[in-house]
Amino acid sequence: MLDVGAGPGSITKILATDSQCAVTAVEIDLTAVERLREFCESVHVCDLNEAQWAKALEAEVPFDVVVLADVLEHLRDPQSVLAECGRLLAPDGVIVVSIPHAGHSAVIACLLESDVAYQEYGLLDRTHIRFFGLKNMQDLFDSAGLRIVEAEFVVRSPEQTELAVIWRRLGRPLKSALSDSPYGNLYQVVVKAEAGPPDRSSLRLLDLPIPAPGTDWPSHTVGRSRVLGRLKAAVLPHLSVDARMRIKQVLSRLGIRV
């Protein structure tokens, strides 16, 4: 497996210890690299914004699974990086990607209040330089030559987000209007994809129902994969204490103890 933009190893540790996966990691932060070495077969110091970053992996390709967990929104050219990751896959390999949803009502509330309130984590993480709505996510996979075969939605009401303070400033009419959006509570999208153009079995994100906050997060699945079963909950956001608690909750629903 390849964990791209592995950070301090929150996901890598789960993959290597709980799931007994052989993990290769790509990371630029040298402090994080030292932590990753404990769990990884190998760690490569790479800048994903550099065109030749994947050359460091030539001796290790192909990979059965490539993970990009909350990575693409930090990159200058996310489409090129995603396409390159697709080329690193084995013929039957899969790529698992998580992306925050910029169309969440809490983000819209910030714009309406003329206050783009960057945070240390979450939807408006101060290191984000790309923002994706659901259509943009679909276009991203299509243009990278990947077909979506499974998707999960993380839903949170605006009051449940790190931007709740700004949401509370809005008047009732604006809150009511934003609540009419089918995508207003969509916080994050987790996608499993395979190399190749869309076909009859692939999913279109805009065609899938978005669950209401407080309900179970459904998995929209085509086919099965034992490897993905080990991964699907591990790619939820992990940048804060609150997010880590949500990871544990989802893992628990899947019968996985962390």
N, C-alpha and C positions, 0 to 999 in steps of 0.2 A: 504494500500500500504506500501511497505518497500523500503526505499531509503538506499542502502548500500554504505558506504563511502560517506556520504552526504556532507562533507565539511562544508562551512559556510552557506549552505542552499539556494544557487542560484536556484536549481531545486525544492527543498522542498517547498519553498515559492510559486512558481508557482502552484505546485500540490495542496497545501493546500488552497490557497486563490482564485486563478482563477478557479480551477477545483473542489473545495470543496471536496477534497479527505481527508480521515482520514489517516495520514501518520505516520509511525513509522520509526525512523532513527537509523542507526548504524554509529558511528564515533569515532575516537580515539583522535582527537585533542580537548583538554578541552576547549579552547577558542571558537572553532566552536560549541561545544556542547551547550554552553550557548546561542548562537544565535539561534540554532535549536529549543530550547525549546519553543520559541515564536510561532512556527508554527506546532509543532508535537504533536501527542497524547502521545508519549513516545519517549525517546532517550536513547540508550544503548551505553555505552563506551566499545568498543570491539576492539581487535587487530585481524584483518582478517588473520594475519599470524599465529595465534594460532589455534590449531586443534579444540578446543571446543568453538569457538566464537559464534556459533549459539545457544548454550544452553540458552543464555540470552533471547532468543525469544520464548521459549517453551510455555509460557502462551498466546502468541498472534497469533501463527500460526493457520490456514494457511492464506496466503496473496493472494489477487486477482492479484496483480501486484508487481513484484520485479524489481527495477531499479538499474543498476550498470553503472554509467556514468563516463567513463574514470577512471576506478578503477583497472581493472585486470592487466594492465601493471605495476602497482606499487607493485604487490604481488609476493611472492616467489613461491606459488603454485596456480596459477590462475584457473587451471582445477578443483581442489578440492573445491575452493570457489564457482565457478560457479555451480558445481554439487550440493553442499549444498544448494545453492539458489533455485535450481530446486526442491529440496525436501521440501522447505518451501511453495511451491505454492499450492493453492486450486486446485481441480481436473480440473477446466476449467481456471486456472490462466495462466498468461503470464509473461515472463521475458523480459525486455528491456535493451539492453547493447550497449554502444558505446565504440569503440576501435580505437585508432590512427593507421594509416597504415604505417609500417616501410619501405615499399617498395617504398615510394614516391621518385621521382627523386631528390628532394632537399636533402634527406638523403643520396642517392647514391652519390650525388655531394660532400657531406662532406667526405665520405669514399675515393673518388677519390682524394680529396685534402689533404688526411691524416689529417683531422681536424674534429674530432667528437665534434661538437660545441654545447655542452649542453646549454640549455636555461632555463629561469624561467618558461616557459610554452611551449606547442606545441609538435611537433613530437619528439624532443629530450629534453623533460623536464628532468631536472637533477635528478628527483626522480624516473624516469622509470627504472625498472630492468628487464622487459620483453619486447620483441619486436615481433610484429606479421605481417606477410604477409597475403594475403587473404586466401591462403591454410591453414595456421596455425590457422586462425580464424575459418574456417570450421571444422578443426580437433578438435579445442577446444570445440565447441558445440557438435560435434558427441561424443567425449569421455565423455562429461558431461551428456549424455543421454537426449539431447535437440534437437528438430527439428526446423529449421528456417522456419517461415511462412511469414515473411516480412523483407525487407532490404532496407535501403536508403544509398546513397553514398554522402559524402561531397567531392567535387572536387575543387582543387585550383592549379593553375599553380605554378611552383617553384618561380616565381617572386612575387607571392601573399603570400608567406609564410614568417615566421620569419627567415628562412634560406636563404633569397634572396641574401644577400651579398656574401655568399659563392658560390651560383649558378652563380653569375655574373663572378666569377673568371675563370670558365671553358671556354676552347676554343670552338669555334663554332662546330668543328667535334664531340666533346663529347656531347655537348648539343643536337645536331641533333640525335646522336645515342640514347641518353636517351629518347628523345621525341618519339621514335618508340615504347616504352613500353606501352601496353594498360593500365597499372596500375600506370604509372608515375605521374599522376595528382590526384590519389586517396589519399585524406588526412585523411579521417575518415570513418568508417563504423558504421551504426546504425542498430541493429538487434532486431527483435521481435521473440521470440521463445517460444515453448510449451514443456512440459515434454513428453518424449516418443521418440522412435527411428524414424529415417527418414522414410517417406512413400511417396506415389505418389503425395501428395499435398505439400510436403516440398520443400524448395528452396535450390539450391547449389550456393554458392556465386561466384564460378568461372565460372558459366554458365550465369551470369547476365551481361548485357552491362554496361560499365562505361561511363557516360556522359562526354562531353568535358567541360572544364572550361567556365563559362559564360552562360551555359545553365541551365534550370531548373533542379533541382535534382529530378529524378524520384523515385517514390515509387514502389517497386516490391512487390505486395501484394497477399496473398491468404487469402480470407475471410475478415471479418470486425470485429472491436472491438471498441465500444464507448470509453472504457477506454484508448486504445492505441491512439485513435484520439486525446485525450487530452495530451498524453505523447510524441508523436513521435518527435516533434520539441524540447521538453524540454531537451533531452539528448544529445544535441550538446555541444561541448566544451565550458567551461565557466571560464577559468582560466585567461583570459586577457581582456582588453577593446575591442580589435579587435574581439575576439571570442564572447563576449557578443553582439556586434553589429550584428554579423552573426546570433546569436540566434534570435534576434529581427526581422531580415529580413526574416528568415524562418517562424517564427510564423506569421508574417504579410501575407506571401503567403498563409498560412492556415486559415487566417481570425481570428487570435487570437491576441489580443492586450495585451501587457505587460507593 
